[in-house]
Amino acid sequence: MWRSSGRLADGRQIIYFDETPDTGRAKAPDRRPLPPAAPSSQLRRDPLLDDWVVLAAHRQDRTFLPPPDECPLDPTRGDRLTEIPADDYDVVVFENRFPSLATPAVPAPEPPTDPAVEARPGTGRCELVCFTSDHTASFADLTPRRARTVIEAWADRTAELSAMPEVAHVYPFENRGEEIGVTLHHPHGQIYGFPFPPPRIRRMAAAARRHREHTGGNLFDDAVAAERAAGVRVVVETGHWTAIVPAAARWPYEVRLFPRRRVPGLHLLDGDQRDDLAGVYLALLRAFDRLFPAPAPYIAAWHQAPVDAAGTPDPEFGLHLQLFTLRRAAGKLKYLAGSESGMEAWINDISPEDAAHRLRAALGPVPGGGADHTERGAQ
């Protein structure tokens, strides 16, 4: 993999991750007459929940479901100018033009005088990751080699963003499907560099500390060991990864994928783990697409350790992927209504054991490696 970096017309960074050397793509000029990027976000604290909420009013003007011939994530070709100046690419990462969080290019606004408002600037980093130049593809269509290149990009960005003083957590994720809220159909994901550990990460880190105090063990290691011992909810195991439907799954079809050797973040996976991940991740995405007649809308969310001011990750935290779909049956979605949205009290219509059985049945070969996905818990 070869990495090269350039700048877009408004000063944002763009990074190409190429599978062949000397492409020269980072030198392609951005010919658009863009004004300098000047995003301005604000964080406000909810005192009842002790959570931060991001206000990013400038995102109201972001691109929304353009026609295929106007997609800003396609390569630039001829007079059709896009966010990617090169005429082709393998994997490319660039700063979001409409970021929720960004290192301010303009002075921060004066603190509000409203006594109910506790606020600070919405500093951080938001990037887009384009998985392929093929507008009609999806991640599940990628080759293992291309999936491996995406993993290298995730690892690179995790390491670089974790070192930024304004970043406390790095979150790579992909939304797919209009049901999820996707506004661009080109196969892509995002990476958020949060200035605070998001609530889910904060809760898991606190649970891991309590588990260590009470048992002397690591929460993530012990949870995966218990699921492997039960067997019935294991979807697939490879030499380096274990995929399970959690016993208390919130979503109708939800998988958590753990490395068998725990690490806090993607950048700390070794070469064998990354190779194996490319295959097992593709197999899981393809299994989700086989569950229903139409491709599954899904969210693929990488949970990584929060980092301290020096960029050091919490060593108790275990990297893992949460992959889930909103679809509970053909033509039916799981809506977050009063119980979930109002109270965060989840109600699941499908048993995790049945979901795991269906996913195992939908799972094809794991590209690039062998796997054991027998129904051990049913034997």
FIGUMAR-556648 format. One record per residue (C-alpha): residue in three letters; x, y, z. Coordinates in steps of 0.05 Angstrom, whole numbers, plus 5000, padded with zeros to 4 digits. Layout:
<recs>
ALAXYZ/...
</recs>
This chain:
<recs>
MET500050005000/TRP502650694981/ARG500351325016/SER500652034988/SER497452685013/GLY495253334980/ARG490653924990/LEU483854104961/ALA482254804935/ASP479555035003/GLY485454775042/ARG482554105066/GLN487253505067/ILE486352915019/ILE490152255026/TYR490551714973/PHE491850984993/ASP494150654929/GLU495349924913/THR500650094860/PRO506450584868/ASP507851244834/THR500651404814/GLY501752154824/ARG494552234845/ALA495952694903/LYS498953194854/ALA492453264815/PRO490153984824/ASP483254144851/ARG480554624797/ARG474254834835/PRO473755564857/LEU472255404930/PRO472855924986/PRO477255725045/ALA473955215092/ALA471255565153/PRO466855085193/SER464555285262/SER461254795310/GLN459554835383/LEU458954325439/ARG453554415492/ARG453053995554/ASP446653665576/PRO447153715652/LEU441853185666/LEU445452645626/ASP452552935631/ASP453252855555/TRP455653335502/VAL451353515442/VAL454453775378/LEU451254375344/ALA453254435270/ALA448254885236/HIS452654955174/ARG451154235156/GLN444154425134/ASP447054595066/ARG450653935054/THR449553544990/PHE443353104993/LEU442152504947/PRO444852804882/PRO443652444816/PRO449051934798/ASP452352394747/GLU453252934801/CYS456152504857/PRO461752894892/LEU465352244912/ASP466752014841/PRO473552164810/THR474452814771/ARG473952674697/GLY474153214644/ASP469953814665/ARG466153424718/LEU469753684781/THR468753304846/GLU471653244916/ILE477052774888/PRO481553144838/ALA484852504811/ASP481552154751/ASP481551484789/TYR483251214858/ASP483550584899/VAL481850844969/VAL481751584987/VAL480651965052/PHE479252705057/GLU476653215107/ASN469153295104/ARG466853925069/PHE461053965118/PRO464053705183/SER460353625248/LEU467053745283/ALA473254105257/THR479454485279/PRO476555185273/ALA478955615215/VAL475456215246/PRO475856475318/ALA471156125366/PRO464856515382/GLU464356865449/PRO461656425505/PRO454056505512/THR451456905570/ASP445456445578/PRO446156155648/ALA443255485625/VAL448455385571/GLU455255055583/ALA458855075516/ARG465655005484/PRO468155005412/GLY466554375371/THR473754215355/GLY475453535326/ARG476053215258/CYS471152915208/GLU473652525147/LEU470452135090/VAL473351475066/CYS471651264995/PHE472450514988/THR472750484912/SER471850944852/ASP466150494827/HIS459850884843/THR455250274837/ALA459149814883/SER458549684958/PHE463649465009/ALA461248745002/ASP463148774928/LEU470448934943/THR476148444934/PRO479948214996/ARG485748624972/ARG481549254969/ALA478349115036/ARG485449045064/THR487249725035/VAL481150025070/ILE483549715135/GLU490350035125/ALA486850705115/TRP482850615179/ALA489150435218/ASP493051025189/ARG487551515207/THR486551225277/ALA493951315292/GLU494352025264/LEU487852285293/SER489251975361/ALA495552395365/MET491753045355/PRO490953425421/GLU483653585407/VAL481652855395/ALA479652385452/HIS476551825410/VAL476951595338/TYR470751285308/PRO470850975238/PHE463950775213/GLU459750645152/ASN452350795140/ARG449050425082/GLY442050525056/GLU437151095054/GLU433550765113/ILE439650935154/GLY439751655129/VAL445151615076/THR445652245034/LEU450751994983/HIS450151314951/HIS457451244931/PRO460650694974/HIS463951065030/GLY464751115105/GLN466751655154/ILE471651765211/TYR470152225269/GLY475552475315/PHE471352655376/PRO473853165428/PHE470552735482/PRO469251985491/PRO462251875464/PRO457151605514/ARG457450885490/ILE465050865494/ARG464951215562/ARG460050695589/MET464050105563/ALA470550385591/ALA467250475659/ALA464349775656/ALA471349495640/ARG474249855701/ARG468849585747/HIS469848885719/ARG477348915731/GLU476149155803/HIS471148605818/THR474048005781/GLY481348175765/GLY479948015691/ASN478748395628/LEU471448515610/PHE472248425535/ASP476447795541/ASP471647485591/ALA465347665550/VAL468147365487/ALA470546735524/ALA463546645553/GLU460346705484/ARG465346215455/ALA463845725511/ALA456345775499/GLY457445705424/VAL450245795402/ARG450946535385/VAL457746475350/VAL456846655277/VAL463846515251/GLU470946415278/THR477446485241/GLY484546435263/HIS484547155289/TRP477247375296/THR470747165330/ALA463947425308/ILE458047345355/VAL450847575363/PRO450947845434/ALA446447505484/ALA442948175498/ALA442748415425/ARG438849055416/TRP437949015341/PRO434248455304/TYR440748255269/GLU446948495304/VAL454048215303/ARG460048405345/LEU466748215316/PHE472748155363/PRO480048015350/ARG482147395388/ARG488347765412/ARG485448395444/VAL488049075422/PRO485349775438/GLY485150035366/LEU485549865293/HIS492550155286/LEU495149625335/LEU492749025295/ASP498648625267/GLY499148415194/ASP496047735203/GLN490048025240/ARG489048545185/ASP489448015130/ASP484347575166/LEU479848165180/ALA479148325106/GLY476147645092/VAL471647565153/TYR468848265147/LEU467048155074/ALA463747485092/LEU459447825146/LEU457148385100/ARG455247885047/ALA451447465098/PHE447448085118/ASP445648195045/ARG443147475039/LEU438247545097/PHE432947895056/PRO431047974983/ALA433748694982/PRO440648905006/ALA440749045081/PRO441249755106/TYR446549735159/ILE451250115205/ALA458349845214/ALA461250175276/TRP468450085300/HIS468950155376/GLN475950355396/ALA479150565461/PRO478851285484/VAL485651625486/ASP488752095537/ALA491952775524/ALA498352425499/GLY494451995450/THR495351355491/PRO489350885487/ASP485850585548/PRO489349905554/GLU483149575585/PHE478849715524/GLY477849185470/LEU477149395397/HIS471049095364/LEU466149205307/GLN458749275317/LEU454949115253/PHE447349155252/THR441449265207/LEU434949635219/ARG431149105180/ARG427448585222/ALA423948225165/ALA422948315090/GLY419648995081/LYS419649145156/LEU424249605195/LYS425949645269/TYR423650335289/LEU426450665352/ALA419850895382/GLY417751085452/SER421450555492/GLU428150605455/SER428251345437/GLY424751595499/MET427651145552/GLU433550785519/ALA430150145541/TRP431049655483/ILE425949145460/ASN428248635408/ASP423248245366/ILE428147695347/SER431847235395/PRO439447295389/GLU439946535381/ASP435246545321/ALA438947135291/ALA445646765298/HIS442646145266/ARG440146545206/LEU446746905198/ARG450646245199/ALA446045975146/ALA447146595103/LEU454746585113/GLY458746375053/PRO466246215050/VAL470846705084/PRO475247005030/GLY482546855041/GLY481946375099/GLY478445795131/ALA473145865183/ASP469245455233/HIS462045675234/THR458745035257/GLU452745095303/ARG456544875364/GLY451245095412/ALA446044665376/GLN450044025380/
</recs>
